[in-house]
Amino acid sequence: MPHNETLSPNPGSSDIDAAETLDLHGFCPKYPLARHKHEVLANAGCADARQDWIKHIGPASEFGGCNPVNGNFTALVLPLCKPERLRLVAYMLEYAFLHDNVVEVLPDGNKNTTKGSGDAFSLGEGRGTHIKTGRKQIQAKMMLQLMSTDKVCAAWVLNVWKAMLATTLKDKAKDLSNLEEYLDFRIVDTGAPFVESTMLFGMGMTLTEEEDTLLAPLIRPCYASLALANDYFSFDREWEEIQSKPGASQKLLNAVWLYMKWNGVEAEVAKRRTREACNRYEQQYLDNIERFRREHASDPNFEKLDRYLRGLAQQVSGNVIWSLNCPRYHPDQRYNPNAGIEDELTAQARGSETDNEEHVLENKRLSVTTIGSTRCSDSDIHTTYSWERESSRSSSLSWTSDDGQDDEHGSEKRRSNMTNMLTEERLGTLQLNAPFDYVASVPTTHVRDTMADALNVWTCVPEDTLNHIKDVVNHLQNASLLLYDDVYSGCSAYNRHMEDNSDLRRGQPAAHTVFGVPQTINSASFAIVDALQKANNFEIPRSVDVAFEQLRDMHIGQSYDLHWSRHVECPSEEEYLELVAKKTGGLFRLLSRLMCANVRDDKVSQLIDNLVSQIGIFFQIRDDFQNISSAAYTSQKGFCEDLDKGKLSVPLVQFLNNAPLSDTIHVREVLEQRREKRCLSTAQKELVLKPLKGSKSMDVTLETLHRLQADIENLTGQLEERTGRENWVLKLCMYRLRV
């Protein structure tokens, strides 16, 4: 783009109002200046996030995105956001600010994520006994709102957040020798990719892999300028804070400080050089946009990608406008951050209301459960305020003697070696645990871990104890998978003369196909022993008794599953549901019984017990249903692998018990063939599925799942009312499992 041109803020929009002149201290020449017309929604989203932080984690003393003078961060950097998504986007960005504040002050040992947690979000530990439960609550609320609004865009946001944490939680003390090396790290650390992903969500836009590859080299200067501007405006506060700590290491992850170090200059000179570097990247980005427009104007998706590039340009200027006088960087602009007075302060600072009083009050009354649900007409999507500027300045034992003869000395040496062998342990548990470790490493949904986190909203089990409970439950779950899913599947596969995928576990070979059946059985048996040993170490009343009781139920349930499968007997629906409650529900009940051991409210304990029993039944029936109807399930475990095992399911039990004999006779015959051949061909499975899907059994199963979902929601509501604590973790979990 020629240097005498400027980037249009929003071509074709008639909703741009001239407002005021701003001195941007030499930043962003030729960049559009805009603010979202519905800034009040952004302030409301920030207030929601802060109140949830206080409610679930603790007092919030740091400042986030609100700026009563120049505008809310979200309203400034994302003025093209759909109004109905603005409040949710502001909520997410405010949480990111709060998250960043806490991570920056945590001790180094508390900044790492918990190994194997499977948690895309992470904060760290150390600010209270239940900080992990609190952050999971907030994160679950955000994820639920994201997915219920736009599942495709939500996946993009969550993936970017995960990648950002993988970088930001690394050691920040490493030496950086030049600006490009620094920016490679800082571009991610500053959170710009996360803001970009929320921009896409707010605009209701996704990029294909090809589009992302095309745009990646174009947008790096944009990210670089954002990072450098952040460093410029935050330096004074960071430098003052580090100077105020006697004996503290005077080292900052900030371009200004690095210029001071690299060039041996004072802070003001280093700040000027940081701004000049920022200007170079700002101009590079404008040049890249202009080149893209020349070269791709005829592309069918040009308008979409051009809008995306303009949205990023708004981030560059909006970030600077916000940084000029935001309370986060400027102590003289601070106020009570938890009073919810941003709209009033904004009106005072600008001399007039940004929205009429009735509209402001209406948005303050919005329930936190309606984040992102404000409805606006399509014509409002592009409405913004803009400013004009006056100036632009700116990480082997021998048992014989040496000669091989069995003499007196040799016998004595042999006895000595045998004594040492018996008293010194040379064989460890590597081989014993190998099948268990293998199955534990296979990707999983971590449903039981998530359920533990959800129940802990109400049970308040200390974090260390909760992790121990999870460990015991996971040991027993993996032992069950080894014994009955992998080994039993393996035995069913003997003498198979056809190619199929029934030896898969989530797309990977089952344990018995790697380690053999005997070793797999041995490892599973030891896992049960190990789990009981771990339970014995709990400071929980009757923990081992509880574990034994649930193991007993699980084995009884499994015995009937095996018996009915072997003899091709169809139980009644009531008998099958009892099996499910004992077998699948056993681990859920073990989890809840251990977690409720110290809950003093018997009503809460009873409600939780009822809840997890329903969830266990729902989980198994859902698995039965997905095994027959889900393509994703097929790709992970093979086509109708339950039929290969001869395993009964709710749809099949319902069909065999209720359909006319004339409709079920050939299904029964096929199942008899499976008993003889220990597997079924694809054609035989399809012969079973055709009448099953043609009957009412699938519909009845689906209705049962929906009824269970409603019961679970009802019990959840009762527990929330009884305890006074909403459970966003559970709501998100059930949302993901719904059918």
Secondary structure, DSSP 8 states (H G I E B T S, - for coil): --TT----SSTT-S-EEE----B-TT--TT---EEETTHHHHHHHHHHHHHHHHHHT----S--S--TTT--HHHHH-TTS-HHHHHHHHHHHHHHHHHHHHHHHS-GGG-S--TT---SS---S-S-TTHHHHHHHHHHHHHHHHHHH-HHHHHHHHHHHHHHHHHHTS-TT----SHHHHHHHHHHHTTHHHHHHHHHHHHT----HHHHHHHHHHHHHHHHHHHHHHHHHHHHHHHHHHHTSTT-----SSHHHHHHHHH---HHHHHHHHHHHHHHHHHHHHHHHHHHHHHHTTSTTHHHHHHHHHHHHHHHHHHHHHHTT-TTT-GGG---TTS--HHHHHHHHHTS-SS-HHHHHHHHT--GGGTT-----GGGTT-EEE---SB--------S-TTS---HHHHHHHHHHHHHHHHS----SHHHHHHHHHHHHS----HHHHHHHHHHHHH---HHHHHHHHHHHHHHHHHHIIIIIIIHHHHHTTT--S--STTEETTEE-HHHHH-HHHHHHHHHHHHHHHHHHHHT-SSTTHHHHHHHHHHHHHHHHHHHHHHHHHT----HHHHHHHHHHHHHHHHHHHHHHHTTT---HHHHHHHHHHHHHHHHHHHHHHHHHHHH-HHHHHHH-TTHHHHHT---HHHHHHHHHS-HHHHHHHHHHHHHHHHHSS--HHHHHHHHHHHHHSSHHHHHHHHHHHHHHHHHHHHHHHHHHHT---HHHHHHHHHH--
